Amino acid sequence: MKPIALKLKLLVSAMIILISVVVDQAVKFLAANTLKGRPGLSYLGDTIRLEYAENTGAFLSLGAQLDQGTRTVLFVLGVVVIIGFCVAWLVKSAHKWLTVVALAAVISGGIGNLIDRVWRGSVIDFIYMGIGPVHTGVFNVADIAITGGLLVMLYDQYVIEKKK
């Protein structure tokens, strides 16, 4: 496989990151201005629910009960370290387009939620899904980017690589 030129890899990654962060922040702005203080909106028989929430914790509100200083260290510095690791991986080791796109998605989601945490002290979440007794936590576009990127990396590593 021919290696991807670093400049092209960085350009494509930057475009994905920029678009994803702008969309994430715009949708969070809309959620804050249309859903905050109002009852949630239900679609498809309550399968999808739009409901404003401010998450001071991490994934599924883990750590929300910690004091502000501890949360800042864990969630701001921790996210910065993870983003840095992903950027280094992208620059040094990402040799396939699927990996480049997946890493850009993870980085963009991390940046989107980091912006919230630094500017607001919490992350705006507003999407909730459920079918019968199975429900998600409340999440946002940045969370979708992170999860999607991680799933693509797992698929690439464990499905595509095994076929080779």
N, C-alpha and C positions, 0 to 999 in steps of 0.2 A: 504494500500500500504506500502510495506517495505521501510524504509528510505534508502537513498543512503549513503554509507560510505563516510565520508569526504575525505579520502585519494584517493579513487577511483574517486570521483567527481572532485577533484583538478587535478589528473593526466589526466583524459580525457579532462578537460577544458584546461589545459596547452598544450596538444597535438594539440587541435583544434586551439588555439590561435597561437601557434608557426607556424604551417603549414599555417594558413591563413595570418599571417603577412609576412612570407617569400615569399609566392606566390604574395601577394600584392606588396611588395617592388621589387621583381624580374620583375613583369609585368610593374611596373612604370619605372624601369630602362630601360627595352626594349622600352617602349613608348618614353622616353626621348631621347634614342639613335637612334630610327628609325623614329619617327614622328615629332620631334621638328624641326621647320624651313622648313617643307615640307607641301605640300597640303594634306588634309585629304584623307583617303582611304574609298571608299564607297562600301557597300555590300548589296545584296538583294534589288536592286533598291533604294538605299539610306535609307533603313529601319534601317541599322546599319552603323554608321560612326565612324571611328577611327581618332581622331583629337586631337593633343596635346594642352593642355591648362594648365596654372598655375593659380590656384585659391587662392587668398589671403584672400577671405572671407570664410564664412561657407557654409552650404548647399545652392546650387544655387547662390553662390557668395554673399549671404546676409552679409552685413557688410564690404564688400571689400573697400568701400569708407572711412571707419574709419581710423584714423591715426595708425601708426605701434604699438605704445604703448598700445592703447586701444584694438586693435586686439589681441595683445599678451595676455593681461589680460583676455579678453573674451574667446578667442579660445584655448589658451594653458591651463590656469588655469581652465576654464570651462570644458574642455574635461577631465582633470585630475580628477576633482570632479565627473563627470559623470562616468568615469571608476571606480573610488573608490566606488561609490554607487553600481555599477553593481557587483563588486568583493564582496562587503559586502553581497549583496543579494544572490549571488552565494553560498557563504560560509554558511550564516545563514539560508536562507529561501528556496533555490531551492531544492525541494523534488522530482521532476520528471525529468527524463532524457531529455524530450523535453525542459524544462525550462533551464536546465544546458547547453544544446547545443545552445539554443537561446542566452543566456547570454554570452557564450563564443564567439559567432559570433559578438555580439555587442561590446564586449571588444576588440576583435581582430581588428575590423574595426576602432575603436577609436584609438587604438595604432598605426595602420598603417598610419592613417592620421596625428596623433600627431608627428610621426617620421618625416614626410615631413615638417610639419609646423615648428618644432624645427630646423631641419637641413637645410632646404631650404628657410624658410620664407613663403612658399606657398605649397599648395597641388597639386600634379600632377593629372590631370583628362584627360581622353582620349577617353571615350566611349560616344557616342551620339546616341540616338534612336528616330525614328519618323515614324509614319504611317499617311499619309495624313496631316491634319492640327494639329495633336497631336504629340508633341515632348517633349522629356525629356531635362533636362539640361545636361551638360557634367559631367560625373561621373567616378568612378574608382572601383576597386575590393573591397577596404575597404568600400565604400559606399554600395556596394551590400551586404556585410556581415552585416553591420548595419541594412539596410532595411530588409534583409531576417530574421535576428534575431528578429527584432521588429514585423514583420508580423507573425512569428511563435508564439511569445508570445501572440499576439492578438488572433490568431486562437485558441491557447490553452485556453486562458481565456474566450473567448466569444463563441466558438463553442464546444470544447470538454467539458468544464466545464458545459455548459448548458445542455448537453446530460446526465449528471450524475444525 
